[in-house]
């Protein structure tokens, strides 16, 4: 039997900020229902309790004031490189998924020049000019799309190794007067991918992506603070939460099914589903609908590891951070063994969805 080239994960890394922000920290917030309509202060405690019941988020992490997104990414990349034992000069690509650039604590305007990937390459002191560094904005599905792009490079023979990063500082684009600000957190995660010859299919088996822009592009947008008296002209991340929920619960299971069909495997063969950590209720509904599309709808216990309760929603960083935590034994009862079949999926602004089926080598 001849060998084929597959893309496998050589190592992972993450950076989790040390600053913990609990739900209790929001009890003194002045929230507005929408532009100019404040909530009764006596209701804030109830809002925070309902938020926790729906999302499962108890605390989230916010980055220290002296760090920006590319700094967190550099720390995660350094960890992955140390875990891999490889020569960093052998990297062919650095793909950096993010959506807001570097945002300083004292000036929260997006800074994209030079690219964040170029900054990380410089921070890592990589000399190799053939190591191509570029950024990828694709909503919360961006890191997974970066892995998909790297898979194309590797299987085409254009590359042997790629570093794919996802990092964000959502705390600096969240409106302090919008209750959705309780969702958002900061962090960075990454993987190093490499080419591997194998007679049996391993690593990336198949992937699928979709963009639903015609009717759904504006489900997330940048807008002014809900507080009409907010000082300044800053724009903050906004979303139509209910419509976004309905979109994700309908479209993510459909794309995952398409992805499984492309890989030639059934849902019953899947050992783990690693999903973007956006909202525990939404993720649970997506999982339930996925299993209702095939079989009796019973969801196997422990199939979907979650970090959202303690880390919140860090956008493109959630999936690689989750993966790194599993690999280093940081999630109780969660492991990845040789032969395990894993589905990774993420949905985010755009609206965009990415999905990948991966066989652990």
Beta strands, then each sheet from edge to edge (+ up, - down):
strand 1: 4-15
strand 2: 19-22
strand 3: 32-34
strand 4: 37-38
strand 5: 59-62
strand 6: 93-97
strand 7: 102-104
strand 8: 107-111
strand 9: 132-136
strand 10: 161-169
strand 11: 186-198
strand 12: 203-211
strand 13: 220-223
strand 14: 236-239
strand 15: 272-275
strand 16: 341-348
strand 17: 352-359
sheet 1: 1+ 11- 10+ 6+ 9+
sheet 2: 2+ 5-
sheet 3: 3+ 4-
sheet 4: 7+ 8-
sheet 5: 12+ 17- 16+ 15+
sheet 6: 13+ 14-
end
